[in-house]
C-alpha cells in the first residue's frame, strides 16, 4: 500500500481528486465524513509519553476520535506504542497518530514541534494543583501531555511544560488510570469548547485533506482509481 501523505504531496488539486473519488463511494459515507469534520479540532491535541499497555494506548486514540481531537502525538523513549484493534475500534484510521521514536531527545523534539504550531504544553499531574481542571482556560491552543502508567511523566516533560493541570480526586488512590484521566479531561474541555465562541474548527483546506485521506482509506480500489485520475490529469489516460 502506498503512503497516503507522500501521494497527497504530489496532488496539487486535492479538491478535484476528492470529487473524483466520491463517485466510487456512497453519498451516505461522504455525508458522514462531512458531519464528523464539522466537529473536528486542532485547538486541543493529546501527547502520550512512554505508554506500555496496549489497552491504554488504544483507549486514548479511541477517546480522541470520539471527542473530535484530530491529532495524537506519541513519544517513545522506552516503550513501543502498540494498539489493540479490539479496544481502539479502528479509531487510528481516522485520527492522525504522530510518533516520535528516533530523535536524540524524543520528548524535547515533540514538544518543540508543538510549540512551533502555536500550542502551549500542559502536563497532567495529580501532584500539581496549580491549575484545577474546572478552572482551566480553554482559549489557548493546548497540547495535553500524559505520562506512562507506572512512572508518569519524565523530568524532561515536566521541565518543558508551560503549566500543569489536575483532575479533582476524593479517595485514597493517588491517580486515575491514564485512559480514564484522558476521557475525563477531554470531556470537560471539549464540552466547554463547544459552548464557547472560540474559532476552534478546522480550516476548509484541512477538511478537504482529511476527507481525502479518509476516502482513500475507505475505497478498496483507491490506488488504481488514483492512478487513473493522475493519468487523466496528465492527458495520458488510455481509451
N, C-alpha and C positions, 0 to 999 in steps of 0.2 A: 504494500500500500504506500502511495506517495505521501510526502509530508505536506499537509494542507497549508501550513504557513509559508513554506517555500513556494508552493504553487500560487498562492494569492499575491505574492510579491511580483509575479510575472503577469498578473492580470491587471491592466490599467482601468478598465471599465467594469468594476465589480457589480454595479447595479445591472448592467446588461447580462452578465453571466448569471446572476441570480434570477433574472426574469426568464432566461433561457431554461434554467434547471427547474423552475417552478412548473413548467409544462409536464414534468415527469413525477410530480408529487401531487397528492390530493389537496384540494382547496382547504379542507379542514385542517390538515397538518400545517400548511402555510399560515393560516389564520391563528393557529395555536402558537406558532413561533412569534408572531407579531404581538399577541396578547402577553406572552411572557416577557418579551423585550421591553414593553411599556413599564414593567416593574423591576427591570434590571438596573443595577447601580454599580458605580465605581467610586462613589463617595466614601464608602467604607470598604475595607478589604481585611482579610484574615491571614495571619502568618503563624505557622506552627514550627516549632524548633525541636528536633530530635524525638519525635513520637516513635514508639517501638511496637505498639499494639495495633494490629490491623483494624480491629473494630473501632478504635477511637479515630484513626486516620480516616476511615471510611465514613464514619458518622459526621465528622467535621465537614467533609465535602458535601455530603447529603444535606446537612443543615444549611450550608451556604447556598446551595441551589434553592432550597425551599424558601429562604428569606430573600432571594434575589441578589445575593452577592456574586458577582461575576468572576472574581479572581481570588485564588488561594495561593499563597507563597509558602513553599516548603523548604526548610533549612535542614540539610542532612549533614551533621557533623560526625555523629557516631552511629546513627541508626538509619537504615533504608526505609523510605516511606512506602508502605505496601497497602493496597486497597483490597477489601473483600467485596466482591460483586454482590453477595447476598445482603450486605449492610448498606453499601453505597447506592444500590439500586440503579446503577448506571449514571449517577449524578456527574461523574467525571467526564461524561460525554458532553455535558452542557456547561460545565464550569472550567475555566482555564486554570490548570494546575501548573505553576511555575516552580521548578525545582532548582535549588542551589546546592550542589554537591561536589563541585570541582574547582572551588576557589581557595586561595590560601586562607582566607577568612570568610567563610560562607555567611555567617551571621552579619558581619560588618558590610559585606558586599550587598546582601539583600536589603538591609535597612538603608544603606546609602542610595540604592536604586529607587527605593520607595520615596525617600525624601526628594529625589530629583523629579519625581512625579507629583510632588506637592503634598505628600502625606506627612502628618505628624505620627510619631511612633508611640503608642500607648501600650505599656506592658500590663498584662493581667496578673495580679499577685494578691493572694489572700493576706500577705504580711504587710501590705502597704495600704493605708487607709486615707491617703491624702485626697482621693477623688472617688467618692462613692458612686456607684452606677446610676442611682436615681438623680444625682446632681450633675451628671456628665453633660458637657456642652457638645451638642451634635453638629454645630455649624461648620467645624473644620473637617477637611478630608482626613480620615484617620485609618491607620493600619493597626489593628489589634493583634498583639503577638502573645501566643500561648506557649508554655514550656512543656517539656516531657512529663510523662506520668509520674516518674519517681523523683527526679531531681529538680523539676521545674525549669525555669529559665536560667540560661547561663549568665555568668557575671558580665560577659560581653554584651548580651542583650539588655541587661539591667542598666549597664553604664550608658548605652546608646539611647535608652528610652527618653522621650520628651516628658513623659508623665506616667502615672500608674492608675489603675482602676481596680476596684474590688467589688465583689458581689456580697451583699449582707448575708451573714450566716448566724444561726442562733443555737447551734448544737455543739457537741463535743468534737466532732470531726473538724479537722483544720482546713479542708479544702473540698471542692466539688470535683467529681470526675471531669476530665477535660472536655469530653463531648457534651456533658450536661452544662458546664460553665459556658461553653460556646453558644449553646442553644439559648440559655437564659440571657446572656449579654446581647446576642443578636436580636432576640425578640424585643428586648427593651429599646435598643437604639433604632431598630428599623420601624417599630411602632411609632416612635416619636418622629422619625424622618418622614413617614407617610402623612403625618398630620401637620407637618411644617410647610412653610412656603419656600423652602430652600430649593434650588435648582439641582436636584440630585440624579436626574435621569441621564441616560446615555445620550451622546450626540447622535444625530441621524446617521452620520458616516460610520459610527461604531456599531449601530444597529444593523446596518447593511452587511458589514463584515461578519458579525456574529451570525446573522441569519444565513449568510452564505456558508459559513463553516458548518452550521447545524444541518443545512440542506445537503451538503456534500456527504456528511456522516450518515444521513438518513437514506439517501438513494443508493441502492445496491450497485447500480451500474454507473456511478458518478464519474469514475475515472475515464471510461470510454466516452461518456457524454461530454466531458470537458475537452477531451481530445478533439471531438467532433466540432465543438464550439470554437476552439483555437484554430482549427483548420479553416473553418468558415470565415473567421475574422481575418485570417491571413490570405484568404482567397485561394486556398489550395484544396478545399474540400472536393472529394471525388463524387461525381454524379453517377 
